[in-house]
Amino acid sequence: MEPLNISFLWHMHQPYYKNLLSGEYLLPWVLLHGTKDYYDMAAIVEEFTGMKQNFNLVPSLIAQLLDYEDLEAKDTYLTVFKKQPKDLTDSDKIFILTNFFNANWDNMIRPFPRYYELLAKRGFYYPKDAVGKIKDYFTDEDMRDIQVFFFLAWIDPTFFEIYDELKYLKSKGRQFNEDDKRLLEGVQKKILKGIIPLHRELAAKGLIELSTSPFYHPIIPLLIDSRVARESMPNVNLPEKLFARPEDASHQIGEAIKLFKEVFQNTPQGMWPPEGSVSDDAIQRYMDYDVKWLATDEDILFESLKWDSRRDGSGFLTHPEILYKPYRYERKEKRIDIIFRDQSLSDLISFHYSRMDAKDAAQDCLRRLRRIRDSVRGKIKKPLVTIAMDGENAWESFKNDGRDFLKYLYEGIVTDDSIVPVTISEYLKEAEEFGSLHHCFAGSWIGHNFAIWIGHGEDNNGWSQLSQARDVLETEDPNHTNKEAWESIYIAEGSDWFWWYGDDHSSENDEVFDLLFRENLANVYKYLHKEPPEILSIPIIVQDREARPTREPINFIRPQIDGRVTNYFEWIGAGYVEGRGHGTAMHESVSLIKGAYYGFDDESLFLRLDIDRTFIGNIEDISFEINIMAKKDYKILYHIKNKLVESELPISADFLEILEMEIPFDALGVVKNEKISLWLSLKIKDMIVDRVPKRGYLTVNVPSETFEAEMWYV
């Protein structure tokens, strides 16, 4: 039987968190993921004879890892950690209580009973303006324990088997002292110092292949010309000031290769385009630097080939021979190989397997791989399945940091002769069958478009300010002599700042990302000895604005208002807003409001709110608050304990498993085609602890009686 080749491509990436001018790191995620993910993800490969992996290390991450090795980096979190509790100011204490529980509560905090106790003492959900009072309930001993536990929780469980210092700290469990802090710092340094040498060593042994990305992880197609977004989004609203700097795209690629050579003493054969974002002009830039291979998403391939028939109801490809082979892209007498990831398998590991038993999840992945192997038998010579995903962010959601899942998965692979793990370059040297491409659809690995990074008002505002600063820099320093100013603009071109603008993503650190982006632009002017424009002191994130729902209503609904999901179909066709969780900087780990549905018939507005009660327990004083802006403003309060409704509106509402509510349009004084705006909040003891949308409000167009017929023709 023809074996199935499989390439795992773990994308290791962090944006550049340092303010270049002040030298201060405002967010600690390089340090935290450094002690939790970057070493052990590579080290585990040696435990399984025959296992091979691919690691993509983004230069902005590499540079910061080197900066952190001795823990001498000027880091806001480290500065607060190193302070003795008696020296903490009130603002320090508020900072600790607000930020030092940013970890997965179930998998990273709960394993330390004292840490979980302190989280409960602070409150799982609390209004931000109450922290000033909450801090007074915490002793110096409490504060020191939080300081230690935060960094302890962000160390991979594997190291607790290796370092006696960690065994001691975990067994001690509370009442830490300043010497304990120094023990912890010593272990952190050892782990951080080992990351780069380990990758270098494993690459030399041929167990892993290292690749890289453009330096500060920019969306290369948008740097070349932001109008390229219209290929996948013809009606997108583009920034008022367009961005088109192909020379910056080339610089980001060239500098990435330069740093990689300095650190790893060889040239990378392949590159992962940031966010899998590609276009014809972007690929040309990679070919200009003699990059041998790129990797991106299957949807880019299907769109490039104009291939409509994709996956069946079970999630398997109807024509697997299309995806499971490399493609040779040729343009202007140059060529490059492109591999396309299996989106389904990659997303299962990224987002779904963490909810399953580790062994069951690994067995499911192996079963799917074997089914793919059978499906391509006789259709492709040397078939290749690529699993490409973020290599650090998923594991917080797994028990034991994902190690159990990976061990079961890797063991299953290396003991199955029909599945062969490969590095990408070694596979491409032996591949016998290539597809052919002469045009590459412009898009990313998310929705095969650029919607996350451009099109929303906040995104476009950011692009316009970036373009303005870039133009000023070009005018003032056309010969690129002011290195710091140019470096600041390249940092600001990174994708991550735009990731947090708009409605697509939200975290506890949105405001910090916004600040960092604007500070990078302000630094351009400061390095030029010019006064930064006043607009750069104003947040781009807008709190009071219309929010885009995850899904718009598409037909009338008529749910039964009984507080439970009576049947699957009653909310089909409703609009939906996904809850945004309280989690780490790069993704949400816990969400109290899971989501809100909204819809209507020709007479009433219907609302549904789904919550996760895991961290609420038996709290009785819980209520829902719905704010509506119509002809006048209305507020509806629903108290769970006694099902009491406070409202001047004649509403129908109930809560058992979910909140369901019906509000007549005529009571709101609105008629067809008029608009109403609303947001929904969850309150504990009269304090708002979560809301949807996270920022702003939803706008609902009051439908006419022919709404369903109108939608039929859309």
C-alpha positions as CSV (number, residue, x, y, z in Angstrom):
1,M,0.0,0.0,0.0
2,E,1.3,3.5,-0.9
3,P,2.0,5.1,2.5
4,L,0.5,8.5,3.4
5,N,3.1,11.2,4.1
6,I,2.1,13.7,6.8
7,S,3.8,17.0,7.5
8,F,3.0,18.8,10.8
9,L,3.8,22.5,10.5
10,W,3.7,24.2,13.9
11,H,3.6,28.0,13.4
12,M,5.3,29.7,16.4
13,H,4.6,33.4,16.4
14,Q,4.3,36.4,18.7
15,P,4.0,40.1,17.7
16,Y,6.6,42.5,18.8
17,Y,5.5,43.6,22.2
18,K,8.4,46.0,22.9
19,N,8.1,49.7,22.6
20,L,11.2,50.4,20.6
21,L,11.7,53.9,22.0
22,S,11.2,53.1,25.7
23,G,12.6,49.5,25.5
24,E,9.7,48.2,27.6
25,Y,7.6,45.1,26.9
26,L,4.0,45.8,27.6
27,L,2.8,42.2,27.3
28,P,4.6,39.1,28.5
29,W,3.4,36.4,26.0
30,V,6.9,35.7,24.6
31,L,8.2,34.9,28.1
32,L,5.0,32.9,29.1
33,H,4.8,30.8,25.9
34,G,8.6,30.5,26.1
35,T,8.4,28.6,29.3
36,K,5.2,26.7,28.4
37,D,5.3,25.8,24.7
38,Y,8.4,26.5,22.6
39,Y,10.9,24.1,24.2
40,D,8.6,21.1,24.9
41,M,6.8,21.2,21.5
42,A,10.2,20.5,19.8
43,A,11.7,18.2,22.6
44,I,8.8,15.7,22.4
45,V,9.9,14.7,18.9
46,E,12.9,12.9,20.2
47,E,10.7,10.6,22.3
48,F,9.3,8.9,19.2
49,T,11.7,7.2,16.9
50,G,10.8,8.0,13.3
51,M,8.8,11.2,14.2
52,K,9.6,14.3,12.2
53,Q,8.1,17.8,12.5
54,N,8.2,21.2,10.9
55,F,8.5,24.4,13.0
56,N,8.0,27.8,11.6
57,L,9.7,30.4,13.8
58,V,8.7,34.1,13.1
59,P,11.6,36.5,13.4
60,S,9.8,38.8,15.7
61,L,9.5,35.9,18.1
62,I,13.1,34.8,17.7
63,A,14.4,38.3,18.4
64,Q,12.3,38.6,21.6
65,L,13.3,35.1,22.8
66,L,16.9,36.1,22.6
67,D,16.1,39.3,24.5
68,Y,14.4,37.4,27.3
69,E,17.0,34.7,27.8
70,D,18.5,36.3,31.0
71,L,15.2,37.8,32.2
72,E,16.9,41.2,32.0
73,A,14.3,42.5,29.5
74,K,12.3,45.5,30.7
75,D,8.9,43.9,31.1
76,T,5.9,45.4,32.8
77,Y,4.9,42.1,34.3
78,L,8.3,41.1,35.4
79,T,8.8,44.5,37.1
80,V,5.6,44.0,39.2
81,F,6.5,40.4,39.9
82,K,9.9,41.3,41.3
83,K,8.5,43.9,43.7
84,Q,8.0,42.8,47.3
85,P,4.3,43.0,48.3
86,K,5.0,45.7,50.9
87,D,6.4,47.9,48.1
88,L,3.4,47.4,45.8
89,T,1.4,50.5,45.0
90,D,-2.4,50.5,44.8
91,S,-2.0,50.6,41.0
92,D,0.4,47.6,41.1
93,K,-2.1,45.6,43.1
94,I,-4.9,46.5,40.7
95,F,-2.6,45.4,37.8
96,I,-1.9,42.1,39.5
97,L,-5.5,41.3,40.2
98,T,-6.5,42.3,36.7
99,N,-3.8,40.5,34.8
100,F,-2.2,37.8,36.8
101,F,-5.1,35.4,36.4
102,N,-4.8,35.5,32.6
103,A,-4.5,31.7,32.1
104,N,-7.0,28.9,31.3
105,W,-8.9,28.6,34.6
106,D,-9.6,24.9,34.3
107,N,-6.3,23.6,32.9
108,M,-3.7,26.0,34.3
109,I,-5.1,27.6,37.5
110,R,-7.3,24.9,39.0
111,P,-4.3,22.4,39.3
112,F,-2.9,24.8,41.9
113,P,-5.6,24.8,44.7
114,R,-4.3,28.0,46.4
115,Y,-4.2,29.8,43.0
116,Y,-7.8,28.8,42.3
117,E,-8.8,29.9,45.8
118,L,-7.3,33.3,45.1
119,L,-9.1,33.5,41.7
120,A,-12.4,32.8,43.5
121,K,-11.5,35.4,46.1
122,R,-11.0,38.0,43.4
123,G,-14.1,36.8,41.6
124,F,-14.4,34.9,38.4
125,Y,-16.3,37.8,36.9
126,Y,-16.2,41.3,38.3
127,P,-16.7,44.9,37.0
128,K,-13.3,46.5,36.2
129,D,-14.2,49.6,38.3
130,A,-14.6,47.4,41.4
131,V,-11.0,46.2,41.5
132,G,-9.9,49.2,43.5
133,K,-12.1,48.0,46.4
134,I,-11.4,44.3,45.9
135,K,-7.7,44.8,46.3
136,D,-8.2,45.8,50.0
137,Y,-9.3,42.2,50.8
138,F,-5.9,40.8,49.7
139,T,-3.0,40.5,52.2
140,D,0.7,40.8,51.3
141,E,0.9,37.0,51.5
142,D,-2.0,36.7,49.0
143,M,-0.3,39.1,46.6
144,R,3.0,37.2,46.7
145,D,1.3,33.9,46.1
146,I,-0.4,35.4,43.0
147,Q,2.9,36.8,41.8
148,V,4.5,33.3,41.9
149,F,1.5,31.2,40.7
150,F,1.0,33.3,37.6
151,F,4.5,32.5,36.2
152,L,4.4,29.0,37.7
153,A,1.2,28.2,35.8
154,W,2.8,29.3,32.6
155,I,5.5,26.6,32.8
156,D,4.9,23.4,30.9
157,P,4.0,20.4,33.2
158,T,6.9,18.4,31.7
159,F,9.4,20.7,33.6
160,F,7.8,19.8,36.9
161,E,9.2,16.3,36.4
162,I,12.7,17.7,35.6
163,Y,13.4,20.6,38.0
164,D,13.5,20.0,41.7
165,E,12.8,23.7,42.2
166,L,9.4,23.3,40.5
167,K,8.6,20.2,42.5
168,Y,9.4,22.1,45.7
169,L,7.3,25.2,44.7
170,K,4.3,23.0,43.8
171,S,4.4,20.9,46.9
172,K,4.8,24.1,49.1
173,G,1.7,25.4,47.5
174,R,1.3,28.7,49.4
175,Q,3.0,31.2,51.6
176,F,5.8,31.8,49.1
177,N,8.7,34.1,49.9
178,E,11.2,36.2,48.0
179,D,13.7,33.3,47.8
180,D,10.9,31.2,46.1
181,K,10.6,33.9,43.4
182,R,14.4,33.7,42.7
183,L,14.1,29.9,42.4
184,L,11.3,30.3,39.9
185,E,13.4,32.9,37.9
186,G,16.3,30.5,37.8
187,V,14.2,27.8,36.1
188,Q,12.7,30.3,33.7
189,K,16.1,31.3,32.5
190,K,17.2,27.7,32.0
191,I,14.2,27.0,29.9
192,L,14.4,30.1,27.8
193,K,18.1,29.7,27.2
194,G,17.5,26.2,25.8
195,I,14.9,27.0,23.2
196,I,17.0,28.2,20.3
197,P,19.9,25.6,20.8
198,L,17.3,22.8,21.0
199,H,15.8,23.8,17.6
200,R,19.2,24.1,16.1
201,E,20.3,20.7,17.4
202,L,17.1,18.9,16.2
203,A,17.3,20.5,12.8
204,A,21.0,19.3,12.5
205,K,19.8,15.8,13.3
206,G,17.1,16.0,10.6
207,L,14.3,15.4,13.0
208,I,12.8,18.8,12.4
209,E,12.8,21.4,9.6
210,L,12.8,25.0,10.5
211,S,11.2,27.6,8.3
212,T,10.3,31.3,8.9
213,S,8.0,34.1,8.0
214,P,8.4,37.8,7.0
215,F,10.0,39.6,9.9
216,Y,7.1,41.3,11.8
217,H,4.4,39.0,10.5
218,P,2.7,41.4,8.1
219,I,-0.1,40.5,5.6
220,I,2.2,40.6,2.6
221,P,-0.6,41.0,-0.1
222,L,-2.0,44.0,1.7
223,L,1.4,45.6,2.1
224,I,1.9,45.3,-1.6
225,D,-1.5,46.9,-2.4
226,S,-4.5,47.0,-0.1
227,R,-6.8,46.9,-3.1
228,V,-6.0,43.2,-3.5
229,A,-8.6,42.6,-0.8
230,R,-11.3,43.1,-3.4
231,E,-10.4,39.8,-5.2
232,S,-12.0,37.9,-2.4
233,M,-14.2,40.7,-1.1
234,P,-15.5,42.7,-4.1
235,N,-17.6,45.0,-2.0
236,V,-15.2,45.6,0.9
237,N,-14.8,49.1,2.2
238,L,-11.2,50.0,1.8
239,P,-9.3,52.5,3.9
240,E,-9.6,56.2,3.0
241,K,-5.8,56.2,2.5
242,L,-4.8,53.1,0.6
243,F,-1.5,51.3,1.4
244,A,0.8,50.2,-1.4
245,R,4.4,49.6,-0.5
246,P,5.7,46.5,-2.3
247,E,9.3,47.4,-1.2
248,D,8.2,47.0,2.4
249,A,7.0,43.5,1.6
250,S,10.4,42.6,0.1
251,H,12.2,44.1,3.1
252,Q,10.2,42.1,5.6
253,I,11.0,38.9,3.7
254,G,14.7,39.7,3.2
255,E,15.3,40.7,6.8
256,A,13.6,37.5,8.0
257,I,16.0,35.3,6.0
258,K,18.9,37.4,7.2
259,L,18.1,36.9,10.9
260,F,17.4,33.2,10.3
261,K,20.8,32.7,8.8
262,E,22.4,34.5,11.8
263,V,20.6,32.4,14.4
264,F,20.6,29.0,12.7
265,Q,23.6,29.2,10.4
266,N,21.7,28.2,7.3
267,T,19.1,29.5,4.8
268,P,15.5,28.5,5.3
269,Q,14.1,26.5,2.5
270,G,10.5,27.4,3.1
271,M,8.3,30.2,4.6
272,W,4.9,30.3,6.1
273,P,3.2,33.5,4.8
274,P,1.7,35.3,7.8
275,E,-1.9,34.1,8.3
276,G,-1.4,31.9,5.2
277,S,-1.9,35.1,3.2
278,V,-1.0,34.9,-0.5
279,S,-1.5,36.5,-3.8
280,D,0.3,36.4,-7.2
281,D,2.3,39.5,-6.3
282,A,3.1,38.2,-2.8
283,I,4.4,34.9,-4.2
284,Q,6.5,36.7,-6.6
285,R,8.3,38.5,-3.7
286,Y,9.1,35.1,-2.1
287,M,10.4,33.8,-5.4
288,D,12.6,36.9,-5.7
289,Y,14.4,35.7,-2.5
290,D,14.7,32.1,-3.8
291,V,12.3,30.6,-1.3
292,K,11.7,27.0,-2.2
293,W,8.3,26.4,-0.7
294,L,5.3,28.0,0.9
295,A,2.4,26.6,2.8
296,T,-1.2,28.0,3.0
297,D,-4.8,26.8,3.3
298,E,-6.8,24.4,1.2
299,D,-9.5,27.0,0.4
300,I,-6.8,29.1,-1.4
301,L,-6.2,26.1,-3.6
302,F,-9.8,25.5,-4.3
303,E,-10.5,29.1,-5.1
304,S,-7.4,29.2,-7.4
305,L,-8.6,26.2,-9.3
306,K,-12.2,27.4,-9.2
307,W,-13.1,24.1,-7.6
308,D,-16.6,24.0,-6.0
309,S,-17.1,20.4,-4.9
310,R,-15.1,20.1,-1.7
311,R,-16.2,18.1,1.4
312,D,-19.0,15.7,2.1
313,G,-21.3,15.6,5.1
314,S,-18.7,13.7,7.1
315,G,-16.0,16.3,6.4
316,F,-14.0,14.3,3.9
317,L,-13.0,15.6,0.5
318,T,-15.0,14.4,-2.4
319,H,-11.9,14.6,-4.6
320,P,-9.0,14.1,-2.3
321,E,-6.5,13.8,-5.2
322,I,-6.9,17.6,-5.6
323,L,-5.5,18.5,-2.1
324,Y,-3.1,15.8,-1.0
325,K,-0.2,16.7,-3.3
326,P,2.1,19.6,-3.7
327,Y,1.7,22.2,-6.4
328,R,4.3,23.9,-8.5
329,Y,3.5,27.6,-9.1
330,E,5.2,29.1,-12.1
331,R,5.3,32.8,-13.0
332,K,7.7,35.0,-14.9
333,E,10.1,32.2,-15.5
334,K,10.4,31.4,-11.8
335,R,8.8,28.6,-9.8
336,I,8.0,27.7,-6.2
337,D,6.4,24.7,-4.6
338,I,3.2,25.3,-2.5
339,I,1.6,22.9,-0.1
340,F,-1.9,23.4,1.1
341,R,-3.0,22.4,4.6
342,D,-6.0,20.1,5.4
343,Q,-8.2,22.7,7.1
344,S,-10.5,20.1,8.8
345,L,-7.7,18.2,10.5
346,S,-5.8,21.4,11.5
347,D,-9.0,23.0,13.0
348,L,-9.9,19.8,14.9
349,I,-6.6,20.0,16.7
350,S,-6.7,23.8,17.1
351,F,-10.3,24.1,18.4
352,H,-12.1,20.8,19.0
353,Y,-9.9,17.9,20.3
354,S,-9.3,19.7,23.6
355,R,-12.9,18.9,24.5
356,M,-12.4,15.2,24.1
357,D,-10.5,12.6,26.1
358,A,-6.8,12.8,24.9
359,K,-6.7,9.2,23.7
360,D,-10.1,9.4,22.0
361,A,-9.0,12.6,20.2
362,A,-5.8,11.1,19.0
363,Q,-7.6,7.9,17.8
364,D,-10.1,10.1,15.9
365,C,-7.3,12.0,14.2
366,L,-5.5,8.7,13.3
367,R,-8.8,7.2,12.0
368,R,-9.2,10.3,9.7
369,L,-5.7,10.0,8.4
370,R,-6.2,6.3,7.6
371,R,-9.4,7.1,5.8
372,I,-7.6,9.8,3.8
373,R,-4.9,7.2,3.0
374,D,-7.5,4.8,1.7
375,S,-9.3,7.5,-0.3
376,V,-6.2,8.4,-2.3
377,R,-5.1,4.9,-3.0
378,G,-4.2,4.6,-6.7
379,K,-5.0,8.3,-7.3
380,I,-1.7,10.0,-6.2
381,K,1.9,8.9,-6.0
382,K,3.4,9.8,-2.6
383,P,0.3,11.6,-1.2
384,L,0.9,14.3,1.4
385,V,-1.4,15.6,4.2
386,T,-0.4,18.8,5.8
387,I,-1.5,19.9,9.2
388,A,-0.6,23.5,9.8
389,M,-1.7,25.6,12.8
390,D,-0.6,27.9,15.6
391,G,1.9,25.9,17.6
392,E,1.4,27.6,21.0
393,N,-2.2,28.8,21.5
394,A,-4.2,25.6,21.4
395,W,-2.5,23.8,24.2
396,E,-4.0,25.9,27.1
397,S,-7.3,24.4,26.3
398,F,-6.0,20.8,26.6
399,K,-5.5,18.9,29.8
400,N,-1.7,18.6,30.6
401,D,-0.9,21.2,28.0
402,G,-1.8,18.9,25.2
403,R,1.1,16.5,26.0
404,D,-1.2,13.5,26.5
405,F,-2.9,14.1,23.1
406,L,0.4,14.5,21.3
407,K,2.0,11.4,22.8
408,Y,-1.0,9.2,21.8
409,L,-1.0,10.8,18.3
410,Y,2.7,10.5,17.7
411,E,2.8,7.0,19.0
412,G,0.0,6.0,16.7
413,I,1.7,7.5,13.7
414,V,5.2,6.0,14.2
415,T,3.8,2.5,14.9
416,D,1.7,2.6,11.7
417,D,3.9,1.8,8.7
418,S,1.3,3.2,6.3
419,I,1.7,6.8,7.7
420,V,5.1,8.5,7.3
421,P,5.9,11.8,9.1
422,V,8.1,14.0,6.9
423,T,9.9,17.3,6.9
424,I,8.5,19.4,4.0
425,S,11.8,19.9,2.1
426,E,12.8,16.2,2.3
427,Y,9.3,15.3,1.0
428,L,9.5,17.8,-1.9
429,K,12.8,16.3,-3.0
430,E,11.1,12.9,-3.4
431,A,7.6,13.9,-4.5
432,E,6.6,12.3,-7.8
433,E,3.4,14.1,-8.6
434,F,2.8,17.9,-8.6
435,G,-0.2,19.9,-9.5
436,S,0.3,23.0,-11.6
437,L,-0.7,26.6,-10.7
438,H,-0.2,29.8,-12.7
439,H,-2.6,32.0,-10.6
440,C,-3.0,32.1,-6.9
441,F,-6.2,33.4,-5.3
442,A,-5.6,36.3,-3.0
443,G,-6.7,35.4,0.5
444,S,-5.7,34.0,3.9
445,W,-6.2,30.8,5.8
446,I,-9.2,32.3,7.5
447,G,-12.2,32.4,5.2
448,H,-9.9,32.7,2.2
449,N,-10.1,36.5,2.5
450,F,-8.6,39.4,4.4
451,A,-11.8,40.4,6.4
452,I,-10.1,40.2,9.8
453,W,-7.4,42.7,8.8
454,I,-9.2,45.2,6.5
455,G,-12.7,46.5,5.8
456,H,-14.0,47.2,9.3
457,G,-14.0,50.9,10.3
458,E,-11.4,50.3,13.0
459,D,-9.1,48.3,10.7
460,N,-9.4,50.9,8.0
461,N,-8.6,53.7,10.5
462,G,-5.4,51.8,11.4
463,W,-4.4,51.4,7.8
464,S,-4.9,55.0,7.1
465,Q,-2.8,56.1,10.0
466,L,-0.1,53.6,9.0
467,S,-0.1,54.9,5.5
468,Q,0.1,58.5,6.7
469,A,3.1,57.8,8.9
470,R,4.8,55.7,6.1
471,D,4.4,58.6,3.7
472,V,5.9,61.1,6.2
473,L,8.9,58.8,6.8
474,E,9.5,58.4,3.0
475,T,9.5,62.1,2.6
476,E,11.7,62.9,5.6
477,D,14.2,60.0,5.2
478,P,14.2,58.7,1.6
479,N,17.6,57.2,2.1
480,H,16.6,55.1,5.1
481,T,19.3,56.5,7.4
482,N,17.0,56.7,10.4
483,K,17.0,53.0,11.3
484,E,14.9,53.3,14.4
485,A,12.1,55.2,12.6
486,W,12.0,52.6,9.8
487,E,12.0,49.7,12.2
488,S,9.0,51.3,14.0
489,I,7.1,51.4,10.7
490,Y,7.9,47.8,9.9
491,I,6.8,46.8,13.4
492,A,3.5,48.6,12.9
493,E,2.9,46.7,9.6
494,G,2.5,43.5,11.6
495,S,-0.8,41.6,11.3
496,D,-1.6,41.4,15.0
497,W,-2.5,44.9,15.6
498,F,-5.3,44.6,13.0
499,W,-6.3,41.2,14.4
500,W,-7.9,42.9,17.5
501,Y,-9.6,45.7,15.6
502,G,-13.2,45.2,14.5
503,D,-15.6,42.6,15.8
504,D,-13.7,39.4,14.8
505,H,-11.7,39.0,18.0
506,S,-11.6,40.3,21.5
507,S,-9.3,39.7,24.5
508,E,-8.4,41.1,27.9
509,N,-5.6,43.1,26.2
510,D,-7.4,44.8,23.3
511,E,-6.6,48.2,24.6
512,V,-2.9,47.3,25.0
513,F,-2.6,46.1,21.4
514,D,-4.3,49.3,20.3
515,L,-1.8,51.4,22.4
516,L,1.2,49.4,21.1
517,F,0.1,50.0,17.4
518,R,-0.3,53.7,18.0
519,E,2.9,54.0,20.0
520,N,4.8,52.4,17.1
521,L,3.5,55.0,14.7
522,A,4.1,57.8,17.2
523,N,7.7,56.6,17.5
524,V,8.2,57.1,13.8
525,Y,7.6,60.8,14.3
526,K,9.6,61.0,17.5
527,Y,12.6,59.4,15.9
528,L,12.3,62.0,13.2
529,H,12.2,64.7,15.9
530,K,8.7,65.6,14.9
531,E,5.6,66.0,17.0
532,P,3.3,62.9,16.6
533,P,-0.2,63.8,15.2
534,E,-2.8,64.3,17.9
535,I,-4.9,61.5,16.4
536,L,-2.3,58.9,17.6
537,S,-3.2,59.7,21.2
538,I,-6.8,58.7,20.5
539,P,-7.7,55.0,20.7
540,I,-8.7,53.4,17.5
541,I,-11.0,50.9,19.3
542,V,-14.4,52.5,19.6
543,Q,-16.7,51.4,22.4
544,D,-19.9,53.0,21.2
545,R,-20.4,51.7,17.7
546,E,-22.5,49.3,15.7
547,A,-21.1,45.8,16.0
548,R,-21.3,43.2,13.3
549,P,-23.0,40.0,14.2
550,T,-21.5,36.7,13.6
551,R,-24.5,35.9,11.5
552,E,-27.5,38.0,10.2
553,P,-31.1,36.8,10.5
554,I,-32.3,35.1,7.3
555,N,-35.9,34.2,8.0
556,F,-38.7,34.5,10.4
557,I,-38.5,32.5,13.6
558,R,-41.3,31.7,16.1
559,P,-39.7,30.1,19.2
560,Q,-41.6,28.9,22.2
561,I,-40.7,31.1,25.1
562,D,-40.0,28.4,27.7
563,G,-36.3,28.9,28.7
564,R,-35.1,25.8,27.0
565,V,-34.1,24.6,23.4
566,T,-37.5,23.0,22.7
567,N,-36.3,21.8,19.3
568,Y,-33.3,22.2,17.0
569,F,-35.2,24.2,14.4
570,E,-36.9,27.0,16.5
571,W,-33.9,29.3,16.3
572,I,-32.8,28.3,12.8
573,G,-32.5,31.4,10.7
574,A,-31.9,33.7,13.7
575,G,-29.0,36.2,13.8
576,Y,-26.2,35.2,16.2
577,V,-23.5,37.0,18.1
578,E,-20.7,34.9,19.5
579,G,-19.6,35.5,23.1
580,R,-16.1,36.8,23.6
581,G,-14.2,35.2,26.4
582,H,-12.0,36.3,29.2
583,G,-8.7,34.7,28.3
584,T,-5.1,35.3,27.2
585,A,-3.9,37.9,24.8
586,M,-4.0,35.7,21.7
587,H,-7.3,33.8,22.2
588,E,-10.3,33.5,24.5
589,S,-10.2,30.6,27.0
590,V,-13.3,31.2,29.1
591,S,-16.6,32.8,28.0
592,L,-19.4,33.4,30.5
593,I,-21.9,34.4,27.7
594,K,-21.5,31.8,25.1
595,G,-23.6,33.6,22.6
596,A,-26.8,35.5,21.8
597,Y,-29.4,34.8,19.2
598,Y,-31.8,37.4,17.9
599,G,-34.6,37.2,15.3
600,F,-38.2,38.1,14.6
601,D,-41.5,37.5,12.9
602,D,-43.6,40.3,11.6
603,E,-44.9,41.3,15.0
604,S,-42.2,40.6,17.6
605,L,-38.4,40.7,18.4
606,F,-37.1,37.4,19.9
607,L,-33.9,37.2,22.0
608,R,-32.0,34.3,23.4
609,L,-28.9,34.3,25.6
610,D,-26.8,31.2,26.3
611,I,-24.5,31.2,29.3
612,D,-21.8,28.9,30.7
613,R,-22.6,28.3,34.4
614,T,-19.3,26.4,35.2
615,F,-17.8,29.3,37.1
616,I,-21.0,30.7,38.5
617,G,-21.9,27.7,40.6
618,N,-25.0,28.3,42.8
619,I,-24.9,32.1,42.8
620,E,-28.5,33.1,43.2
621,D,-28.3,36.9,42.6
622,I,-27.9,36.6,38.8
623,S,-29.9,38.7,36.3
624,F,-30.0,39.6,32.7
625,E,-30.2,43.2,31.4
626,I,-31.3,44.1,28.0
627,N,-30.9,47.7,26.8
628,I,-32.8,48.8,23.7
629,M,-32.7,52.0,21.8
630,A,-35.8,52.6,19.7
631,K,-38.1,55.7,19.6
632,K,-37.0,55.9,23.3
633,D,-34.6,54.0,25.4
634,Y,-35.8,50.9,27.4
635,K,-34.1,48.7,30.0
636,I,-35.3,45.2,30.8
637,L,-34.1,43.3,33.9
638,Y,-34.8,39.6,34.3
639,H,-33.9,38.1,37.7
640,I,-33.2,34.3,37.5
641,K,-33.9,33.6,41.2
642,N,-37.6,34.4,41.2
643,K,-38.1,34.9,37.4
644,L,-39.0,38.5,38.2
645,V,-39.2,40.9,35.2
646,E,-38.6,44.6,35.6
647,S,-39.7,46.5,32.5
648,E,-42.4,48.9,31.3
649,L,-42.6,46.8,28.2
650,P,-45.2,43.9,27.9
651,I,-42.7,41.1,27.4
652,S,-42.7,37.4,27.7
653,A,-39.5,35.8,29.1
654,D,-38.3,32.6,30.7
655,F,-35.0,31.0,31.9
656,L,-34.3,27.4,32.6
657,E,-31.3,26.4,30.4
658,I,-31.3,29.6,28.3
659,L,-32.9,33.0,28.5
660,E,-35.7,33.4,25.9
661,M,-37.6,36.6,25.4
662,E,-40.3,38.1,23.2
663,I,-40.8,41.8,22.8
664,P,-43.6,43.2,20.6
665,F,-42.5,45.8,18.0
666,D,-45.6,47.9,18.5
667,A,-44.7,48.2,22.2
668,L,-41.3,49.7,21.1
669,G,-43.2,52.1,18.9
670,V,-41.4,51.0,15.7
671,V,-42.7,50.0,12.3
672,K,-41.2,48.1,9.4
673,N,-37.8,49.2,8.0
674,E,-37.1,51.3,11.1
675,K,-34.0,50.4,13.2
676,I,-33.6,49.5,16.8
677,S,-30.3,49.0,18.6
678,L,-29.6,46.8,21.6
679,W,-27.0,45.0,23.8
680,L,-27.4,42.2,26.4
681,S,-25.6,42.0,29.7
682,L,-25.2,39.4,32.5
683,K,-25.1,40.8,36.0
684,I,-24.1,39.3,39.3
685,K,-25.2,41.2,42.4
686,D,-26.1,44.2,40.2
687,M,-22.6,44.2,38.6
688,I,-22.3,43.7,34.9
689,V,-19.8,40.9,34.4
690,D,-20.2,40.2,30.7
691,R,-22.1,41.5,27.7
692,V,-22.7,40.9,24.0
693,P,-21.6,42.4,21.8
694,K,-18.4,43.0,23.8
695,R,-18.3,46.6,22.5
696,G,-21.0,48.7,21.0
697,Y,-24.5,47.5,20.0
698,L,-26.4,45.4,17.6
699,T,-28.7,47.1,15.0
700,V,-31.9,45.3,14.0
701,N,-34.0,46.3,11.0
702,V,-37.7,45.9,11.8
703,P,-38.9,43.5,9.0
704,S,-41.9,43.8,6.8
705,E,-44.4,41.0,6.5
706,T,-42.6,40.0,3.2
707,F,-39.2,39.7,4.8
708,E,-38.9,35.9,4.1
709,A,-39.8,36.4,0.5
710,E,-37.3,39.2,0.2
711,M,-34.5,37.1,1.6
712,W,-35.3,34.3,-0.8
713,Y,-34.1,36.5,-3.7
714,V,-31.0,37.8,-1.9
